[in-house]
């Protein structure tokens, strides 16, 4: 099946089949699995300064290179492990971002009682209700950050997380379904 035809989508995904599949099956679907949330937070950090499709195309390679984004494994990485990953195919070769992933893994372990606790923490920043919110008509109607994303970014930074700011926190909230920003007319819009 070609995911590109027969439905109206948010314009940001264009007609790239990988992007369309991501839009249709993942983006905006409420995700409460702490491991998935952690992975996405890492990917958002890697994406800083790049397009999301770049990360999406490399996601499988990144999962292999970063030990499945398992916090216990990443927190145990040595300096040699962090240097070695720079030579892996498909990796974003940015030492600061790699250090941040390992540091964020340590923060998850140090600050939360497991990934379920991390998930509850993340979801505590979801807006109380999207029901009163007007569905965006165009991409110009979309926020790039909100009070909730500013609070989430600040709370994560206070717990030792890096490469997370209000804009990347909001993109994370959109993609993980904490907010529903599918445009009016999109087949994924819930109201």
ABEGO torsion letter per residue (X at the ends): XBAABGBBBBAAAEABAAAAAAAAAABGBBBABAAAAAAAAAAAAAABGBBAAAAAAAAAAAAAAAGGGBAAAAAABBAAAAAAAAABBGBBBBAAAAAAAAAAAAAAAAABBEAAAAAAAAAAABBABAAABBBBABAAABBABBAAAAAAAAAAAAAGBBGBBAAAAAAAAAAAGABBABBBGBAABAX
